Structure formats: structure tokens, C-alpha cells
Amino acid sequence: MPYTFADWKQKHPLGEFEAFQREVAIYIDDTPPKPGWVQQYLWPAGRRGVMLALGLIFALVAVAGTYFGKEAVLTWFFPKVSKAWMYTSWETVTIGRQAMEISAPVHLRVSDKPLPADLNGMVEYAKSYANQQGGGMQIMVDMFSFKESASNSLDDANTIAIKGIQQEAGVSELQYTSAPMPQTDVQGIMQEGSYLYKNAVKLSFYNLIMVKGQHRWLVSIRYRSDDNAGQEVAKRVFNSVKVKPFIVRN
């Protein structure tokens, strides 16, 4: 030792060896380290214990994924609409060969889709418009021109519109009412209701169905049922809808 008891004694003539040890000695802790949780709990249980632990972890992840997956539908795909929509300027457009005018806080673009099975072979012209998803509201406009030999009744249009919602994936608990529009040169029905989407979020909808001669229009709006601003925006969109006069060409 570079610093011996004899040297220390010269500076502490009354000191004892025990005091010297306490002051300058170095102790080595030979206590074995505490095992980690893997060595402590899993290794003693062997392979079976490891598999059980992993199974428990995967089960917890699955449960959390299911819960947060539903929350994601609510938050990401159907947030509440921006209240600014009620105060900003809206875009008014005239769309379709048999023109219909509509105002909306979002841009409606061509969004063609397959005809419903009920209309196959009956329609000679069809066009669809919709806004991009993600703003908390879906606005869709479908227009059809039927062949002269095909029937185009308002009752059929009413049935097909609600049937289309019922057949969509993830729709359950559908409830709705139908009311005729005031008498004009265009026959119309307003459907109002709600449904549960993927067991995660309750949505409200309006369907405005209009028929004139061989032509049919369907304006559909969907938004979260707990969104009061969404309801006000939907009503304003419907109040803007006008079917413009057109000339039937022979």
C-alpha cells in the first residue's frame, strides 16, 4: 500500500488500526447483482412461461388497437366541421347535362362510380360529384338520365337511395324518415336519418331526391351526429339546391 499504517500513525499517534481501516481502506462489494425481470420471472418458467408472456402482450396490443382504431375513425375520418365554413364565402357551381345549381363550402369534383344494380340497363347517362374526404362532411351529387323505355318514379328513387346506405360496409342501426318536398315542377323527397358506422361513430345524413321526367338527382350529405355546426352547414347546402330549367331535345 502506498499509504501504510506506519505513515498514518505518525500523523495520528493516538489512532487505532480500526480507525486507519475506516479512513483509507477500499472495500469491494462482492454481492451478486440483482437479476433482471426476464431472468427473474421468465427463465425459471422456461419456454412455456416466455410464450405465455408474449401471448399476454399481444392480447393487450389487440385490445388497445381495437379501441384506438375506433377512436381513429371518429377523430381522423369524421372530425367536426370547421365553424369557419358558416362565415366564409362558398363556391356556387352549376353541374350536369341537365343542370343543377348548388353552393358548398368545399369544392365538388367529378367522382363517378358504378351504377346501383337496381338501375342497370335503365340509365343512358349518369354523373357523380363529391368533395374530398377529411373535412368532417361528405357532400355527394348523383345525376341520372333514364332511357325513354324505363320507369323513373319518385317512389323507386326513394327506395333505392335508402337501400344504397343499408348496403354500405360498416353501416348498422339505420333510422330515417322521409318527407315530400313542397309541390313544384320537380317532384322531391327529403330523407333524414342516422346510422352507426363501424360501431365507432354515429353519423347523420340528409338525402334530397328529385325527379323530373326521365331525369333524377340525389344530393346526399353526411356528418357527425353530435356536430351542431355540421347540421347548420348541411341545411344551408340543401337550401341552395336548384334544378335549372332545361329544354328536352328530340
C-alpha positions in Angstrom: 0.0 0.0 0.0 1.4 3.4 -0.8 -0.1 4.8 2.3 0.8 2.4 5.2 -0.4 2.2 8.8 3.1 3.4 10.0 2.8 6.5 7.9 -0.7 7.2 9.1 0.4 6.6 12.7 2.9 9.4 12.5 0.1 11.8 11.8 -2.3 10.2 14.3 -0.2 8.9 17.2 -3.3 8.1 19.3 -5.1 6.4 16.4 -6.0 2.7 16.3 -5.8 0.3 13.4 -9.6 0.2 13.1 -9.7 3.9 12.6 -7.0 3.6 9.9 -9.0 1.0 8.1 -12.2 3.1 8.1 -10.3 6.1 6.7 -8.2 4.6 3.9 -9.2 1.0 3.3 -11.0 0.2 0.0 -13.9 -2.4 0.2 -15.0 -4.5 -2.8 -18.7 -5.3 -2.8 -19.0 -9.0 -3.8 -22.8 -9.1 -3.5 -24.1 -10.7 -6.7 -26.2 -8.3 -9.0 -30.0 -8.4 -8.8 -31.3 -10.4 -11.8 -33.5 -8.5 -14.4 -37.2 -9.2 -14.7 -36.5 -11.6 -17.7 -34.1 -13.8 -15.7 -36.1 -13.5 -12.5 -39.6 -14.3 -13.9 -39.4 -15.8 -17.4 -36.3 -18.0 -17.4 -37.3 -20.1 -14.4 -40.7 -20.7 -16.1 -38.9 -21.9 -19.2 -40.1 -21.8 -22.8 -43.8 -22.1 -21.7 -43.5 -19.0 -19.5 -42.0 -17.0 -22.3 -44.8 -18.0 -24.7 -47.5 -17.1 -22.2 -46.0 -13.7 -21.5 -45.8 -12.9 -25.2 -49.4 -14.1 -25.7 -50.5 -11.7 -23.0 -48.6 -8.8 -24.5 -50.2 -9.5 -28.0 -53.6 -9.7 -26.4 -53.2 -6.3 -24.7 -52.0 -4.8 -28.0 -55.0 -6.2 -29.9 -57.5 -4.8 -27.3 -55.8 -1.4 -27.4 -55.7 -1.5 -31.2 -59.4 -2.2 -31.4 -60.3 0.7 -29.0 -57.9 3.2 -30.5 -58.9 2.1 -34.0 -62.5 3.1 -33.3 -61.3 6.4 -31.9 -59.2 6.9 -35.1 -62.4 6.6 -37.2 -64.0 9.2 -35.1 -61.1 11.7 -35.0 -59.4 11.3 -38.4 -62.2 10.5 -40.8 -65.1 12.3 -39.3 -63.9 15.3 -37.2 -66.4 18.0 -36.6 -66.7 20.5 -39.4 -64.9 23.8 -39.2 -67.2 26.5 -37.8 -65.5 28.9 -40.2 -67.5 27.3 -43.0 -70.6 29.2 -41.9 -68.8 32.5 -42.4 -66.5 32.1 -45.3 -67.6 32.5 -49.0 -69.0 29.4 -50.6 -68.5 28.1 -54.1 -71.6 28.0 -56.3 -71.5 25.7 -59.3 -73.8 24.5 -62.0 -73.2 20.9 -62.8 -74.5 18.2 -65.1 -76.0 18.0 -68.5 -79.4 18.6 -67.0 -78.1 21.5 -64.9 -78.4 21.7 -61.2 -77.0 24.5 -59.1 -75.5 24.0 -55.7 -73.5 26.0 -53.2 -71.0 24.4 -50.8 -68.0 25.4 -48.5 -65.9 22.8 -50.3 -65.1 22.0 -54.0 -67.1 19.3 -55.6 -65.3 17.3 -58.3 -66.2 14.5 -60.6 -66.4 11.3 -58.7 -68.0 8.7 -61.0 -68.9 5.3 -59.6 -70.7 2.2 -60.8 -74.4 2.3 -61.2 -76.5 0.7 -58.5 -77.6 -2.8 -59.5 -81.3 -1.5 -59.5 -80.5 0.9 -62.3 -78.5 -1.4 -64.7 -79.9 -1.2 -68.2 -82.2 1.7 -67.4 -79.8 4.7 -67.5 -78.4 6.3 -70.6 -76.4 9.0 -68.8 -75.0 9.3 -65.2 -72.6 11.6 -63.5 -71.4 11.9 -59.8 -69.7 14.7 -57.9 -68.3 14.7 -54.4 -65.9 16.6 -52.2 -62.6 15.1 -50.9 -63.0 13.3 -47.6 -61.4 14.6 -44.4 -63.2 17.8 -43.7 -65.8 16.3 -41.4 -68.6 16.2 -44.0 -69.3 14.3 -47.2 -71.3 16.0 -49.9 -72.3 13.8 -52.9 -74.4 14.7 -56.0 -75.6 11.9 -58.3 -77.5 12.7 -61.6 -79.2 10.2 -63.9 -81.0 10.4 -67.2 -83.2 7.4 -67.8 -84.0 5.7 -71.1 -87.4 6.6 -72.6 -88.5 3.0 -72.0 -87.5 3.0 -68.3 -89.7 4.0 -65.4 -88.4 6.9 -63.2 -90.8 7.2 -60.3 -90.1 9.1 -57.1 -91.1 6.1 -55.0 -88.4 4.0 -56.7 -85.9 6.7 -56.2 -86.8 6.9 -52.5 -86.3 3.2 -52.1 -83.0 2.9 -54.0 -81.5 5.9 -52.1 -82.0 4.3 -48.6 -81.2 0.9 -49.9 -77.8 2.2 -51.0 -76.9 3.3 -47.5 -78.1 0.0 -46.0 -75.8 -1.9 -48.3 -72.7 0.1 -47.5 -70.0 -1.7 -45.4 -69.9 -0.8 -41.7 -73.5 0.6 -41.6 -75.8 -0.5 -38.8 -78.6 0.8 -36.6 -80.1 2.8 -39.6 -83.0 5.0 -38.7 -84.7 7.6 -41.0 -87.8 9.5 -42.0 -89.0 10.7 -45.4 -91.0 13.8 -46.2 -92.2 15.1 -49.5 -91.0 18.5 -50.8 -93.5 21.3 -51.4 -95.2 20.9 -54.8 -93.1 22.4 -57.7 -92.4 21.4 -61.2 -89.8 19.0 -59.8 -91.0 16.2 -57.5 -88.9 15.7 -54.5 -88.4 13.8 -51.2 -86.2 14.6 -48.2 -84.8 11.7 -46.2 -83.3 12.5 -42.8 -81.7 9.9 -40.5 -78.7 8.5 -38.8 -76.7 5.3 -38.5 -73.7 3.8 -36.7 -70.6 3.5 -38.8 -68.2 0.6 -38.0 -69.5 0.5 -34.4 -67.4 3.6 -33.8 -69.2 6.8 -34.7 -72.8 7.9 -35.2 -73.4 9.8 -38.4 -76.4 11.8 -39.5 -77.5 12.2 -43.1 -79.8 14.1 -45.4 -80.8 12.8 -48.9 -82.6 15.2 -51.2 -84.1 13.2 -54.1 -85.6 15.0 -57.1 -87.3 13.6 -60.2 -88.5 15.4 -63.4 -89.5 13.4 -66.4 -86.7 10.9 -67.2 -84.2 12.7 -65.0 -83.2 12.1 -61.4 -81.0 13.9 -58.9 -79.7 12.8 -55.5 -77.9 15.2 -53.1 -76.5 13.4 -50.1 -74.8 14.9 -47.1 -73.3 13.1 -44.1 -71.7 14.4 -40.9 -71.2 13.5 -37.2 -74.5 13.4 -35.3 -73.0 15.4 -32.4 -71.9 18.2 -34.7 -74.4 21.1 -34.5 -72.3 23.2 -36.9 -72.4 20.3 -39.4 -76.2 20.3 -39.3 -76.4 24.0 -40.0 -74.0 23.7 -42.9 -76.0 20.7 -44.3 -79.2 22.7 -44.2 -77.6 25.7 -45.9 -76.3 23.4 -48.7 -79.7 22.0 -49.3 -81.4 25.4 -49.3 -79.0 26.4 -52.2 -80.0 23.5 -54.5 -81.9 24.5 -57.7 -82.7 22.5 -60.7 -82.4 24.9 -63.6 -84.9 24.9 -66.5 -83.9 22.9 -69.4 -85.1 22.1 -72.9 -85.9 18.4 -73.8 -84.3 17.7 -77.1 -86.0 15.3 -79.5 
